[in-house]
Amino acid sequence: MVTIRIRTPRPELLCEPPKPSAMNGVNPRTIKGKEWWNETRRQAYKAAGGTCSACGYNPASAPLEAHEVYDVSWVEGKLILREVVALCQFCHTYIHRGIHRDSRHCNQKLYQASMKYCTKLLEDLGLKPLRTPRHNIPWYSWYLELEGKKYFPVHEEPR
């Protein structure tokens, strides 16, 4: 007897607010290194079975991309890595829309197509993206908790 495992898309991944901009560059792949990141994302791609974890699309034209999902405490200013998932290019661009919208390095056609695709997907399912909650936590108080250690953002002092 063969067991068939159906992977159910999780469009709620598209609804999470972005992580605080103070934490850009503070992530497990940087802390733990390239070897860890490559193995972790290989596991995510395998678990997804070649499909996007958010929308279920099986992209033939572009490879899946790995994305870190965090539990965020807007009260404590803390991020904890929940999981790494495989996403298609549209869903990954949508999740990082704040970064891509203002970037000179983002392909604007891809950005616009991603916004259209994911917005329609969410509307069809009756879902809405969450807004970043208001908080009073200064950027230097945020941290990533990983394996019991705290990693704080590092920013150069203004000159």
C-alpha positions, 0 to 999 in steps of 0.5 A, a space after each residue: 500500500 502506498 501512502 500519499 501525502 497531500 501538502 496543503 498550501 498555507 496562505 496565512 504565511 502571506 498575512 504575517 506582518 514583516 519583521 522589524 526593520 531593525 532586525 534586517 541582517 540579524 538572522 539564523 543563516 548569517 549566525 549559523 553559516 552557509 553550510 547550516 543554511 544550505 542544509 536547512 533550505 534543502 530540508 524545506 524544499 523537500 518538505 514542500 515537495 516542490 511546491 510553494 508552502 504559501 500558495 501551492 504553486 509548483 514553479 517550473 520557470 524559477 526555483 523555490 526560495 527559502 524563507 525564515 518564519 518568526 514568532 515575533 513578540 511586539 511586547 518584548 522586542 523578540 524574534 524566535 525562528 519558527 520554521 524555514 519554508 519554501 516559497 515561489 518567487 511571487 509569494 516571497 516577493 510579496 512577503 518582503 514587499 516593504 523592502 522590494 517596494 522601495 528598492 532600486 534592485 527589485 525588478 518592478 515587473 516582478 514586484 507588481 505581478 507578485 502584488 497582484 497575484 498574492 492580493 487576489 489569492 488572499 481576497 479569494 480566501 477572505 484573508 488580509 495581511 496583518 499590519 505591523 503592530 504599534 510598539 515603543 521598542 527602540 531598535 537597539 532593544 530588539 533581538 533574535 533568540 536562537 538556541 538560547 542566545 540573544 543576537 542584537 542588531 548591529 548598526 553603525 553610529 551616525 557620523 
